Amino acid sequence: MLKRYEKFLEKLDKRLEKYFEEQCEFIKCNPGCSACCEVGEYPFSRLELEYLMSGFVELPFGTKHIIKEEIKRLKKEHPKLYKCPFLINNMCSVYKYRGIVCRTHGLAWYDEEANRIRLPYCVNVGLNYSKVFDRETGEVFLQNPIRERLRIDTILRSPEAQEYKLECGEIRPLINWF
């Protein structure tokens, strides 16, 4: 199953790379920027978690220890929003194995169901899409938002995902899997 999921991710990443290129004038993501990983609940499917953990087991002992301690702390405190436990020194320790929410974050897309453009969280701190977003009115002045629903549930239930016969399972906040 994980091999099929990897093949699916290769295809998805190519499409997302194209979207990031098309929207590059609005994207401020740079190595070391971790605003998207500092505050969230990070929805993951069961399949994504299995893939993430396949990367986790390859990490050095010290890195695994740091992550385990952070997970313990988060489980004890039960915050609604939290820093991703896999973020260490502003870098994702399991980047290759990151979830779909991580892969799509940073892009703006048109949500037909809600009839509005969805912006990444980082717009609120002056990053991605901030030059086309009016914080006072909430208006977005973006001519060509992505016309694909970039939500984990939609992506994992897409015809493309069905081609790979993925069994994704339940979706829940990352910390709730531990």
FENDAUR-V679526 format. One record per backbone hydrogen bond with DSSP energy under -1.0 kcal/mol. CO is the residue of the C=O (numbers start at 0). NH is the residue of the N-H. Records with the same first field share a line. If there is no record, write none. Layout:
BEGIN
CO: NH  NH
END
This chain:
BEGIN
0: 4
1: 5
2: 6
3: 7
4: 8
5: 9
6: 10
7: 11
8: 12
9: 13
10: 14
11: 15
12: 16
13: 17
14: 18
15: 19
16: 20
17: 21
18: 22
20: 23
22: 25
25: 128
29: 32
33: 36
36: 83
39: 81
40: 173
41: 173
43: 171
44: 48
45: 49
46: 50
47: 51
48: 52
49: 53
50: 54
51: 55
52: 56
55: 58
59: 63
60: 64
61: 65
62: 66
63: 67
64: 68
65: 69
66: 70
67: 71
68: 72
69: 73
70: 74
71: 75
72: 76
73: 77
81: 39
83: 86
85: 92
87: 90
90: 87
93: 96
94: 97
98: 102
99: 103
103: 106
107: 145
108: 117
110: 114  115
115: 110
117: 108
119: 122
120: 123
121: 124  126
122: 125
126: 129
128: 131
131: 140
133: 137
138: 133
145: 109
148: 150
150: 154
151: 155
154: 157
157: 161
158: 162
160: 165
161: 164
167: 46
169: 45
171: 43
172: 175
173: 176
174: 177
END
